[in-house]
Amino acid sequence: MTAAPDLFTWEFAADPYPAYAWLREHEPVRWTRLPSGVEAWLVTRYADAKQALADPRLSKNPAHHDEPAHAKGKTGIPGERKAELMTHLLNIDPPDHTRLRRLVSKAFTPRRVAEFAPRVRELTDRLIDGFAERGEADLIHEFAFPLPIYAICDLLGVPPEDQDDFRDWAGMMIRHGGGPRGGVARSVKKMRGYLAELIHRKREALPTVAGPGEDLISGLIRASDHGEHLTENEAAAMAFILLFAGFETTVNLIGNGTYALLTHPGQRARLQESLAAGERGLLETGVEELLRYDGPVELATWRFATEPVDIGGQRIAPGDPVLVVLAAADRDPERFAEPDTLDLARRDNQHLGYGHGIHYCLGAPLARLEGQTALAGLLTRLPDLRLAVDEGELRWRGGLIMRGLRTLPVEFTPSGR
């Protein structure tokens, strides 16, 4: 047996897939010390991952972590505990999870997302307008990052004059791998204070009947079930996690997806031909394949065993943390034919990029809309888009859960507005 690969190095970050292939074959459920010092089980096979994601014995509540109190802050979003933002969907179990998700779902319907499509197209075009005449751009900072921030701000109902503040806070949060940990916590605290004030203002001014296109925070305040309403704390935590979980994932979906297309010219050409013919089918299956092939979420968020659990023949003890490696599961040859091949037309593609079970991503329809709109806009308006640096010069952001590029410098023929 070959030696176990090194995990969580810079070389690993650039291409973790060979290491994950080794783990799937030799140690599919492995006890590992993470860069933070916390130890956890890594689950890498598709069947085991799917089981773990839906197992009610694996709690989302960090209170079940069998570690000293000082370590608990290392298993979530920096600063969320002090900012009283813990009561969101990523940190709770039924019955609280069931109640909150049911209430939030009323404010986050597919119809609301569909109504939002013209605004996403408008934002996409406006951002491309900002660099189209230059013939060069950094697609992370000038496109993939601002698009979901402005989109989620519009959806939540953050006034335009406050959106640049949100962009600054989000920028600090997305740099959590390279910036000071305290900086992330400070940004979380500022965002928490702002959201509390905004929710209070909207609650005071809420009309009796919802109008067309009502923003999401107003919808969260209005959402009720048998007389139950979200408290202002719950509404603030929910708005925060929709922003936090909804923007960095989409930054990485657009960035990783564009990079994959630029490095697979045959697949990219097929997609451009399909778009030029006015077809949507390949774009839709293509975004799902990009999510599977090099998705934005490398590891699912933390779970903690509440009783003994067997996964892949391994006994997990109560209190042990479990991390499901989505990036490894979605390249499992036991589940996907030729898993290391990018095939935009792949049909049998039940990837785990949005999770599985009761914690399946609530924002998946919005992420799909933003990913499809962004990639279609880039490929249509900048048809000769190409990397401006060698692939080896690109750097991936540090951090445990997310997978995304720090920058994506590109060149193209300048075009008029």
Sine and cosine of phi, psi and omega as CSV:
sin_phi,cos_phi,sin_psi,cos_psi,sin_omega,cos_omega
0.00,0.00,0.75,-0.66,0.04,-1.00
-0.92,0.40,0.38,-0.93,-0.04,-1.00
-0.91,0.41,0.52,-0.86,0.04,-1.00
-0.89,0.46,0.66,-0.75,-0.03,-1.00
-0.97,0.26,0.42,-0.91,0.13,-0.99
-0.96,0.28,0.69,-0.72,0.02,-1.00
-0.95,-0.33,0.47,-0.88,0.16,-0.99
0.91,0.40,0.45,0.90,0.17,-0.99
-1.00,-0.03,0.14,-0.99,0.06,-1.00
-0.90,0.43,-0.59,0.80,0.02,-1.00
-0.91,0.41,-0.64,0.76,0.05,-1.00
-0.88,0.47,-0.69,0.73,-0.03,-1.00
-0.87,0.50,-0.60,0.80,-0.03,-1.00
-0.92,0.39,-0.58,0.82,0.00,-1.00
-0.43,-0.91,1.00,0.05,-0.05,-1.00
-0.98,0.18,-0.13,0.99,-0.21,-0.98
-0.93,0.37,-0.61,0.80,0.10,-1.00
-0.88,0.47,-0.64,0.77,0.03,-1.00
-0.91,0.42,-0.66,0.75,0.01,-1.00
-0.92,0.40,-0.57,0.82,0.05,-1.00
-0.89,0.45,-0.64,0.76,0.04,-1.00
-0.89,0.46,-0.72,0.70,-0.01,-1.00
-0.89,0.46,-0.69,0.72,0.01,-1.00
-0.83,0.55,-0.65,0.76,-0.08,-1.00
-0.98,0.19,-0.66,0.75,-0.19,-0.98
-0.96,-0.27,-0.63,0.78,-0.02,-1.00
-0.64,-0.77,0.95,0.31,-0.13,-0.99
-0.91,0.42,-0.38,0.92,0.12,-0.99
-0.79,-0.61,0.98,-0.22,-0.20,-0.98
-0.85,-0.53,0.73,-0.68,0.09,-1.00
-0.98,0.19,0.84,-0.54,-0.18,-0.98
-0.68,-0.73,0.65,-0.76,0.15,-0.99
-1.00,0.04,0.83,-0.56,-0.05,-1.00
-1.00,0.04,0.26,-0.97,0.00,-1.00
-0.83,0.56,-0.47,0.88,0.01,-1.00
-0.96,0.27,-0.21,0.98,-0.09,-1.00
0.99,-0.14,-0.30,0.95,0.05,-1.00
-0.95,0.31,0.61,-0.79,0.06,-1.00
-0.97,-0.23,0.57,-0.82,-0.05,-1.00
-0.41,-0.91,0.33,-0.94,0.13,-0.99
-1.00,0.08,0.75,-0.66,0.12,-0.99
-0.98,-0.20,0.82,-0.58,-0.02,-1.00
-0.94,-0.33,0.86,-0.51,-0.20,-0.98
-0.88,-0.48,-0.27,0.96,0.01,-1.00
-1.00,0.03,0.52,-0.85,-0.09,-1.00
-0.86,0.50,-0.77,0.64,-0.06,-1.00
-0.89,0.46,-0.67,0.74,0.02,-1.00
-0.92,0.40,-0.65,0.76,-0.01,-1.00
-0.88,0.47,-0.70,0.71,-0.02,-1.00
-0.90,0.45,-0.65,0.76,0.05,-1.00
-0.88,0.47,-0.74,0.67,-0.08,-1.00
-0.91,0.42,-0.63,0.78,-0.04,-1.00
-0.89,0.45,-0.46,0.89,-0.06,-1.00
-0.96,-0.29,0.06,1.00,-0.10,-1.00
-0.99,0.15,0.89,-0.46,-0.03,-1.00
-0.92,0.40,-0.25,0.97,0.03,-1.00
-0.98,0.19,-0.16,0.99,0.09,-1.00
-0.98,-0.20,0.97,-0.23,-0.10,-0.99
-0.99,0.14,0.48,-0.88,0.12,-0.99
-1.00,-0.01,-0.15,0.99,-0.09,-1.00
-0.99,0.13,0.89,-0.46,-0.03,-1.00
-0.88,0.48,-0.25,0.97,0.04,-1.00
-0.87,0.48,-0.35,0.94,-0.01,-1.00
-1.00,0.07,-0.01,1.00,-0.02,-1.00
-0.95,0.31,0.84,-0.54,-0.05,-1.00
-1.00,0.05,0.90,0.44,-0.02,-1.00
-0.67,-0.74,0.34,-0.94,0.11,-0.99
-0.84,0.55,0.45,-0.89,-0.09,-1.00
-0.82,0.58,-0.56,0.83,-0.08,-1.00
-0.91,0.41,-0.40,0.92,-0.03,-1.00
-0.99,0.13,-0.32,0.95,-0.11,-0.99
-0.90,0.44,-0.51,0.86,0.03,-1.00
-0.93,0.37,-0.19,0.98,-0.03,-1.00
-1.00,0.00,-0.01,1.00,-0.10,-1.00
-0.93,-0.37,0.24,0.97,0.02,-1.00
-0.62,-0.78,-0.41,-0.91,0.03,-1.00
-0.99,0.14,0.80,-0.60,-0.02,-1.00
-0.81,0.58,0.78,-0.63,0.10,-1.00
1.00,0.01,-0.17,0.99,-0.09,-1.00
-0.93,0.37,-0.51,0.86,-0.03,-1.00
-0.93,0.36,-0.77,0.64,0.00,-1.00
-0.90,0.43,-0.52,0.85,-0.03,-1.00
-0.99,0.10,0.09,1.00,0.00,-1.00
0.84,0.55,0.73,0.68,0.00,-1.00
-0.88,-0.47,0.43,0.90,-0.09,-1.00
-0.98,0.18,-0.38,0.93,-0.13,-0.99
-1.00,0.07,0.87,0.49,0.07,-1.00
-0.85,-0.52,0.08,-1.00,-0.19,-0.98
-0.91,0.42,-0.37,0.93,-0.02,-1.00
-0.99,0.13,-0.15,0.99,-0.12,-0.99
-0.87,-0.50,0.05,1.00,-0.12,-0.99
-0.77,-0.64,0.30,-0.95,-0.03,-1.00
-0.89,-0.45,0.19,-0.98,0.18,-0.98
-0.86,0.50,0.50,-0.86,0.07,1.00
-1.00,0.08,-0.22,0.97,-0.02,-1.00
-0.88,0.47,-0.66,0.75,0.01,-1.00
-0.87,0.49,-0.68,0.73,-0.03,-1.00
-0.87,0.49,-0.72,0.70,-0.01,-1.00
-0.90,0.44,-0.76,0.65,-0.05,-1.00
-0.91,0.41,-0.67,0.75,-0.02,-1.00
-0.91,0.41,-0.62,0.79,0.02,-1.00
-0.90,0.44,-0.68,0.74,0.01,-1.00
-0.91,0.41,-0.71,0.70,-0.05,-1.00
-0.92,0.38,-0.60,0.80,-0.01,-1.00
-0.85,0.53,-0.51,0.86,0.01,-1.00
-0.92,0.40,-0.45,0.89,-0.01,-1.00
-0.99,-0.12,-0.03,1.00,-0.13,-0.99
-0.74,-0.67,0.82,0.57,-0.11,-0.99
-1.00,0.09,0.40,-0.92,0.10,-0.99
-0.82,0.57,-0.56,0.83,0.02,-1.00
-0.89,0.45,-0.67,0.75,0.02,-1.00
-0.88,0.47,-0.66,0.75,0.02,-1.00
-0.91,0.42,-0.69,0.72,0.01,-1.00
-0.87,0.49,-0.63,0.78,0.03,-1.00
-0.91,0.41,-0.36,0.93,-0.06,-1.00
-1.00,0.08,-0.19,0.98,-0.09,-1.00
-0.82,0.57,-0.71,0.71,0.02,-1.00
-0.87,0.50,-0.59,0.81,0.01,-1.00
-0.92,0.40,-0.62,0.78,0.03,-1.00
-0.91,0.41,-0.64,0.77,0.05,-1.00
-0.90,0.44,-0.65,0.76,0.01,-1.00
-0.89,0.45,-0.71,0.71,0.04,-1.00
-0.89,0.46,-0.67,0.74,0.01,-1.00
-0.85,0.52,-0.75,0.66,-0.02,-1.00
-0.91,0.42,-0.64,0.77,-0.03,-1.00
-0.90,0.44,-0.67,0.75,0.01,-1.00
-0.93,0.38,-0.66,0.75,0.05,-1.00
-0.90,0.43,-0.61,0.79,0.07,-1.00
-0.82,0.57,-0.54,0.84,-0.08,-1.00
-0.92,0.39,-0.36,0.93,0.00,-1.00
-0.75,-0.66,-0.04,1.00,-0.10,-0.99
-0.86,0.51,-0.57,0.82,-0.06,-1.00
-0.98,0.20,-0.26,0.96,-0.07,-1.00
-0.99,0.17,-0.49,0.87,-0.05,-1.00
0.99,0.13,0.08,1.00,0.05,-1.00
-0.41,-0.91,0.40,-0.92,0.01,-1.00
-0.22,-0.97,0.33,-0.94,0.26,-0.97
-0.98,-0.21,0.96,-0.28,-0.13,-0.99
-0.93,0.37,-0.31,0.95,0.07,-1.00
-0.96,0.29,-0.85,0.53,-0.14,-0.99
-0.97,0.26,-0.48,0.88,-0.07,-1.00
-0.99,-0.16,-0.17,0.99,-0.09,-1.00
-0.64,-0.77,-0.90,0.45,-0.11,-0.99
-0.90,0.43,-0.55,0.84,0.00,-1.00
-0.98,0.22,-0.81,0.59,-0.05,-1.00
-0.93,0.38,-0.51,0.86,-0.08,-1.00
-0.84,0.54,-0.83,0.55,-0.02,-1.00
-0.94,0.35,-0.47,0.88,0.04,-1.00
-0.90,0.44,-0.79,0.62,0.00,-1.00
-0.91,0.41,-0.58,0.81,0.01,-1.00
-0.90,0.43,-0.74,0.67,-0.05,-1.00
-0.94,0.34,-0.54,0.84,0.08,-1.00
-0.89,0.46,-0.71,0.71,0.04,-1.00
-0.88,0.48,-0.69,0.73,-0.05,-1.00
-0.91,0.41,-0.67,0.74,0.00,-1.00
-0.94,0.33,-0.47,0.88,-0.05,-1.00
0.99,-0.14,0.45,0.89,0.10,-1.00
-0.96,0.27,0.83,-0.56,-0.04,-1.00
-0.85,0.53,0.56,-0.83,-0.04,-1.00
-0.80,0.60,-0.60,0.80,-0.06,-1.00
-0.94,0.35,-0.26,0.96,0.01,-1.00
-0.98,-0.20,-0.09,1.00,-0.17,-0.99
-0.94,0.33,-0.47,0.88,0.04,-1.00
-0.93,0.36,-0.54,0.84,0.11,-0.99
-0.88,0.48,-0.70,0.71,0.04,-1.00
-0.86,0.51,-0.65,0.76,-0.01,-1.00
-0.89,0.45,-0.65,0.76,0.02,-1.00
-0.90,0.44,-0.72,0.69,0.00,-1.00
-0.89,0.46,-0.68,0.73,-0.01,-1.00
-0.91,0.42,-0.59,0.81,0.03,-1.00
-0.88,0.48,-0.64,0.77,0.06,-1.00
-0.92,0.39,-0.63,0.77,-0.02,-1.00
-0.92,0.40,-0.59,0.80,-0.05,-1.00
-0.97,0.23,-0.27,0.96,0.04,-1.00
-1.00,-0.03,0.34,0.94,-0.12,-0.99
-0.87,0.50,-0.37,0.93,0.03,-1.00
-0.98,0.21,-0.45,0.90,-0.10,-1.00
-0.89,-0.45,-0.23,0.97,-0.02,-1.00
-0.99,-0.15,0.12,-0.99,0.01,-1.00
-0.93,0.36,0.66,-0.75,-0.02,-1.00
-0.85,0.52,-0.60,0.80,0.02,-1.00
-0.88,0.48,-0.52,0.85,0.01,-1.00
-0.91,0.41,-0.62,0.79,0.05,-1.00
-0.90,0.43,-0.73,0.68,-0.03,-1.00
-0.88,0.47,-0.63,0.78,0.03,-1.00
-0.90,0.44,-0.66,0.75,0.02,-1.00
-0.90,0.43,-0.65,0.76,0.05,-1.00
-0.87,0.49,-0.69,0.72,-0.01,-1.00
-0.90,0.45,-0.68,0.74,0.02,-1.00
-0.90,0.44,-0.68,0.74,0.00,-1.00
-0.91,0.42,-0.63,0.78,0.03,-1.00
-0.88,0.48,-0.72,0.69,0.01,-1.00
-0.89,0.46,-0.66,0.75,0.00,-1.00
-0.91,0.42,-0.72,0.69,-0.03,-1.00
-0.89,0.47,-0.64,0.77,0.02,-1.00
-0.87,0.49,-0.69,0.73,0.00,-1.00
-0.92,0.38,-0.68,0.74,-0.01,-1.00
-0.90,0.43,-0.68,0.73,0.01,-1.00
-0.89,0.46,-0.67,0.74,0.02,-1.00
-0.88,0.48,-0.71,0.70,0.01,-1.00
-0.88,0.47,-0.68,0.73,-0.03,-1.00
-0.94,0.35,-0.58,0.81,0.02,-1.00
-0.90,0.43,-0.65,0.76,-0.01,-1.00
-0.90,0.43,-0.56,0.83,-0.11,-0.99
-0.98,-0.22,0.15,0.99,-0.11,-0.99
-0.92,0.39,0.85,-0.53,0.05,-1.00
-0.93,0.37,0.34,-0.94,-0.05,-1.00
-0.89,0.45,-0.63,0.77,-0.03,-1.00
-0.90,-0.43,0.69,-0.73,0.02,-1.00
-0.91,0.40,0.72,-0.69,0.08,-1.00
-1.00,0.01,0.16,-0.99,0.03,-1.00
-0.90,0.44,0.65,-0.76,0.04,-1.00
0.93,0.37,0.45,0.89,0.00,-1.00
-0.86,0.51,0.65,-0.76,-0.06,-1.00
-0.94,0.33,0.25,-0.97,-0.16,-0.99
-0.94,0.34,-0.60,0.80,0.02,-1.00
-0.90,0.43,-0.67,0.74,0.08,-1.00
-0.88,0.48,-0.63,0.78,0.05,-1.00
-0.90,0.43,-0.62,0.78,0.05,-1.00
-0.90,0.43,-0.67,0.74,0.02,-1.00
-0.90,0.44,-0.65,0.76,-0.06,-1.00
-0.97,0.25,-0.46,0.89,-0.10,-0.99
-0.85,0.53,0.77,-0.63,0.04,-1.00
-0.53,-0.85,0.33,-0.94,-0.02,-1.00
-0.55,-0.83,0.93,-0.36,-0.06,-1.00
0.79,0.61,0.69,0.73,0.05,-1.00
1.00,0.09,-0.09,1.00,0.02,-1.00
-1.00,0.09,0.73,-0.68,0.08,-1.00
-0.87,-0.49,0.37,-0.93,0.17,-0.99
-0.94,0.33,0.70,-0.71,0.15,-0.99
-0.94,0.33,0.25,-0.97,0.03,-1.00
-0.89,0.46,-0.57,0.82,0.07,-1.00
-0.89,0.46,-0.71,0.70,0.01,-1.00
-0.91,0.42,-0.66,0.75,0.00,-1.00
-0.91,0.42,-0.64,0.76,0.02,-1.00
-0.91,0.41,-0.69,0.72,0.02,-1.00
-0.90,0.44,-0.62,0.78,-0.02,-1.00
-0.93,0.36,-0.70,0.71,0.04,-1.00
-0.88,0.48,-0.65,0.76,0.01,-1.00
-0.88,0.47,-0.73,0.68,-0.08,-1.00
-0.96,0.29,-0.51,0.86,0.09,-1.00
-0.89,0.45,-0.62,0.78,0.05,-1.00
-0.94,0.34,-0.78,0.63,-0.11,-0.99
-0.90,0.43,-0.74,0.67,-0.04,-1.00
-0.97,0.23,-0.41,0.91,-0.12,-0.99
-1.00,-0.02,-0.28,0.96,-0.05,-1.00
-0.98,-0.20,-0.70,0.71,-0.04,-1.00
-0.92,0.39,-0.57,0.82,0.07,-1.00
-0.87,0.49,-0.65,0.76,-0.03,-1.00
-0.97,0.26,-0.57,0.82,0.13,-0.99
-0.81,0.59,-0.75,0.66,-0.06,-1.00
-0.95,0.31,-0.58,0.81,0.06,-1.00
-0.86,0.50,-0.73,0.69,-0.01,-1.00
-0.93,0.36,-0.71,0.71,-0.03,-1.00
-0.92,0.39,-0.80,0.60,0.00,-1.00
-0.89,0.46,-0.64,0.77,-0.02,-1.00
-0.91,0.42,-0.70,0.72,0.03,-1.00
-0.90,0.45,-0.69,0.72,0.02,-1.00
-0.87,0.50,-0.70,0.72,0.02,-1.00
-0.88,0.48,-0.66,0.75,0.01,-1.00
-0.92,0.40,-0.64,0.77,-0.01,-1.00
-0.93,0.38,-0.43,0.90,-0.01,-1.00
-0.98,-0.18,0.09,1.00,0.10,-0.99
-0.75,-0.67,0.96,0.27,-0.16,-0.99
-0.87,0.50,-0.52,0.85,0.02,-1.00
-0.91,0.41,-0.71,0.71,0.03,-1.00
-0.91,0.41,-0.66,0.76,0.01,-1.00
-0.89,0.45,-0.65,0.76,0.01,-1.00
-0.90,0.44,-0.66,0.75,0.04,-1.00
-0.86,0.50,-0.68,0.73,-0.02,-1.00
-0.92,0.39,-0.65,0.76,0.02,-1.00
-0.91,0.43,-0.63,0.78,0.05,-1.00
-0.90,0.44,-0.67,0.75,0.01,-1.00
-0.89,0.45,-0.69,0.72,0.01,-1.00
-0.91,0.42,-0.63,0.77,0.00,-1.00
-0.90,0.44,-0.47,0.88,0.02,-1.00
-1.00,0.08,0.04,1.00,0.02,-1.00
0.98,0.21,0.35,0.94,-0.02,-1.00
-0.99,-0.10,0.48,-0.88,0.00,-1.00
-0.91,-0.42,-0.27,0.96,-0.15,-0.99
-0.85,0.53,-0.74,0.67,-0.05,-1.00
-0.94,0.34,-0.52,0.85,0.07,-1.00
-0.89,0.45,-0.68,0.73,-0.04,-1.00
-0.93,0.38,-0.75,0.66,0.04,-1.00
-0.93,0.37,-0.52,0.86,-0.01,-1.00
-0.90,0.44,-0.68,0.73,0.02,-1.00
-0.90,0.43,-0.62,0.78,0.06,-1.00
-0.89,0.45,-0.63,0.77,0.01,-1.00
-0.93,0.37,-0.61,0.79,0.05,-1.00
-0.91,0.42,-0.58,0.81,0.08,-1.00
-0.90,0.44,-0.63,0.78,0.01,-1.00
-0.96,0.27,-0.69,0.72,-0.17,-0.98
-0.94,0.33,-0.69,0.73,0.00,-1.00
-0.43,-0.90,0.94,0.35,-0.18,-0.98
-0.96,0.27,0.22,-0.98,-0.07,-1.00
-0.97,0.25,-0.37,0.93,-0.03,-1.00
-0.92,-0.40,0.94,-0.33,-0.08,-1.00
-0.98,0.21,-0.69,0.72,0.03,-1.00
-0.82,-0.57,0.67,-0.74,0.11,-0.99
-0.91,0.41,0.40,-0.92,-0.03,-1.00
-0.92,0.40,0.25,-0.97,-0.22,-0.98
-0.87,0.50,0.61,-0.80,0.17,-0.99
-0.76,-0.65,0.44,-0.90,-0.06,-1.00
-0.69,-0.72,0.79,-0.61,-0.03,-1.00
-0.92,0.38,0.74,-0.67,0.05,-1.00
-0.99,-0.14,-0.21,0.98,0.05,-1.00
-0.38,-0.92,0.16,-0.99,0.00,-1.00
-0.86,0.51,0.73,-0.68,-0.02,-1.00
-0.73,-0.69,0.70,-0.71,0.10,-0.99
-0.98,-0.18,0.84,-0.55,0.06,-1.00
-0.77,-0.63,0.84,-0.54,0.03,-1.00
0.83,0.56,0.56,0.83,0.00,-1.00
0.99,0.15,0.07,1.00,-0.01,-1.00
-0.95,-0.31,0.73,-0.68,0.03,-1.00
-1.00,0.09,0.84,-0.54,0.05,-1.00
-0.99,-0.16,0.81,-0.59,-0.06,-1.00
-1.00,0.10,0.46,-0.89,0.07,-1.00
-0.82,0.57,0.69,-0.73,-0.01,-1.00
1.00,-0.02,-0.24,0.97,-0.01,-1.00
-0.95,0.30,0.69,-0.73,0.12,-0.99
-0.97,0.24,0.58,-0.81,0.03,-1.00
-0.79,-0.61,0.78,-0.62,0.06,-1.00
-0.88,-0.48,0.88,-0.47,0.03,-1.00
-1.00,0.06,0.85,-0.52,-0.05,-1.00
-1.00,0.03,1.00,-0.05,-0.04,-1.00
-0.87,0.50,-0.63,0.77,-0.04,-1.00
-0.89,0.46,-0.54,0.84,0.04,-1.00
-0.98,0.21,-0.70,0.71,-0.02,-1.00
-0.87,0.49,-0.61,0.79,-0.07,-1.00
-0.98,0.19,-0.01,1.00,0.14,-0.99
-0.88,-0.48,0.38,0.92,-0.04,-1.00
-0.97,0.23,0.88,-0.47,-0.01,-1.00
-0.91,0.40,-0.28,0.96,0.08,-1.00
-0.94,0.33,-0.32,0.95,-0.04,-1.00
-0.91,-0.40,-0.57,0.82,-0.09,-1.00
-0.86,-0.51,0.77,-0.64,0.10,-1.00
-0.92,0.39,0.71,-0.70,0.00,-1.00
0.70,0.72,0.89,0.46,-0.14,-0.99
-0.90,0.43,-0.41,0.91,-0.02,-1.00
-1.00,0.02,0.11,0.99,0.04,-1.00
-0.98,-0.20,0.74,-0.67,0.08,-1.00
-0.99,0.13,0.89,-0.45,0.00,-1.00
-0.76,-0.65,0.99,-0.14,-0.09,-1.00
-0.89,0.46,-0.34,0.94,-0.01,-1.00
-1.00,-0.07,0.13,0.99,-0.05,-1.00
-0.83,0.56,0.79,-0.62,-0.05,-1.00
-0.99,-0.15,-0.71,0.70,-0.02,-1.00
-0.99,0.15,1.00,0.07,-0.19,-0.98
-0.66,-0.75,0.90,0.44,0.05,-1.00
-0.99,0.10,0.90,0.44,-0.02,-1.00
-0.93,0.36,0.24,-0.97,-0.03,-1.00
-0.96,-0.28,0.32,0.95,-0.08,-1.00
-0.85,0.53,-0.48,0.88,0.05,-1.00
-0.97,-0.24,0.21,0.98,-0.02,-1.00
1.00,0.04,-0.28,-0.96,-0.06,-1.00
-0.28,-0.96,0.54,-0.84,0.04,-1.00
1.00,0.07,-0.40,-0.92,-0.13,-0.99
-0.93,0.37,-0.29,0.96,0.01,-1.00
-0.99,-0.15,0.26,0.96,0.07,-1.00
-0.80,0.60,0.66,-0.75,-0.15,-0.99
-0.84,0.55,0.87,-0.49,0.02,-1.00
-0.91,0.42,-0.50,0.86,-0.06,-1.00
-1.00,-0.03,0.21,0.98,-0.04,-1.00
-0.82,0.58,-0.69,0.72,0.01,-1.00
-0.87,0.49,-0.62,0.78,0.02,-1.00
-0.93,0.36,-0.67,0.74,0.02,-1.00
-0.88,0.48,-0.68,0.74,0.03,-1.00
-0.88,0.47,-0.71,0.71,0.01,-1.00
-0.86,0.52,-0.75,0.66,-0.04,-1.00
-0.91,0.40,-0.67,0.74,0.01,-1.00
-0.89,0.45,-0.73,0.69,0.00,-1.00
-0.90,0.44,-0.69,0.72,-0.05,-1.00
-0.92,0.39,-0.67,0.74,-0.03,-1.00
-0.91,0.42,-0.74,0.67,-0.04,-1.00
-0.92,0.38,-0.65,0.76,0.04,-1.00
-0.89,0.46,-0.67,0.75,0.01,-1.00
-0.89,0.46,-0.72,0.69,0.00,-1.00
-0.89,0.46,-0.76,0.65,-0.10,-1.00
-0.94,0.34,-0.47,0.88,-0.01,-1.00
-0.99,0.14,-0.70,0.71,-0.09,-1.00
-1.00,0.08,-0.42,0.91,0.00,-1.00
-0.81,-0.58,0.94,0.35,-0.21,-0.98
-0.90,0.44,-0.43,0.90,0.00,-1.00
-0.97,-0.23,0.48,0.88,0.03,-1.00
-0.78,0.62,0.71,-0.70,0.00,-1.00
-0.49,-0.87,0.39,-0.92,0.05,-1.00
-0.90,0.43,0.64,-0.77,0.00,-1.00
-0.99,-0.14,-0.06,1.00,0.02,-1.00
-0.69,-0.73,0.25,-0.97,0.11,-0.99
-0.93,0.38,0.54,-0.84,-0.01,-1.00
-0.81,0.58,-0.60,0.80,-0.04,-1.00
-0.91,0.41,-0.27,0.96,0.00,-1.00
-1.00,0.08,-0.24,0.97,-0.02,-1.00
-0.96,0.29,0.58,-0.82,0.00,-1.00
-0.85,-0.53,0.62,-0.79,-0.01,-1.00
-0.98,-0.18,0.60,-0.80,0.00,-1.00
-0.92,0.39,0.60,-0.80,0.10,-0.99
-0.96,0.28,0.16,-0.99,-0.05,-1.00
0.81,-0.59,0.43,-0.90,-0.17,-0.99
-1.00,-0.01,-0.70,0.72,-0.19,-0.98
-1.00,0.10,-0.74,0.67,-0.12,-0.99
-1.00,0.00,0.39,-0.92,0.10,-0.99
-0.76,-0.65,0.89,-0.46,-0.02,-1.00
-0.29,-0.96,0.38,-0.92,0.00,-1.00
-0.98,0.19,0.57,-0.82,0.11,-0.99
-0.95,0.33,-0.69,0.72,0.00,-1.00
-0.61,-0.79,0.35,-0.94,0.10,-1.00
-0.60,-0.80,0.99,0.17,-0.02,-1.00
-0.95,0.32,0.77,-0.64,-0.02,-1.00
-0.74,-0.67,0.33,-0.95,0.11,-0.99
-0.78,-0.62,0.36,-0.93,0.01,-1.00
-0.18,-0.98,0.24,-0.97,0.07,-1.00
-0.94,0.35,0.83,-0.56,-0.01,-1.00
-0.85,0.52,0.58,-0.81,0.01,-1.00
-0.75,-0.66,0.45,-0.89,0.03,-1.00
-0.96,0.30,0.31,-0.95,0.02,-1.00
-0.96,0.27,0.00,0.00,0.00,0.00
